[in-house]
């Protein structure tokens, strides 16, 4: 991604779990459906979560929201269990633009770990920065309740 035309939002959260458990929570469909989507996060129903957890593997995370099917899609770019996960992020059919990039770093801390998420997007989405940050913070709060 061209840095001149990008901006980023960051979300950080302490989680009462080992880095391994937190890392795996991003890659197991059943677990993803418990914290990233569904009623814990917003009014929606999880339809289908497909994950191919390897570098170059893709994911499709489908939810029904307000009567519409929303398919969050991406490709895994980096996997360094349990410390780093990076992937592209887009909504299928939303636009022909290049997808954004999400990077998650997990560091052991005390009896748990600190997760730092950085979402890099094209500057044309800058008006959505606050909403994007709030969305990730809501999801990370939901993730924290699992542990």
Buried (B, 14 or more C-beta within 10 A) or exposed (E): BEEEEBBBBEBEBBBEBBBBBBBBBBBEBEBBBBBBBBEBBBEBEBBEBEBEBEEEBBBBBBBEEEEEEBBBBBBBBEBEEBBBBBBBBBEEEEEEEEBBBBBBBBEEEEEBBBBEBBBBBBEEBEEEBEEBBEBBBBBBBBBBEBB
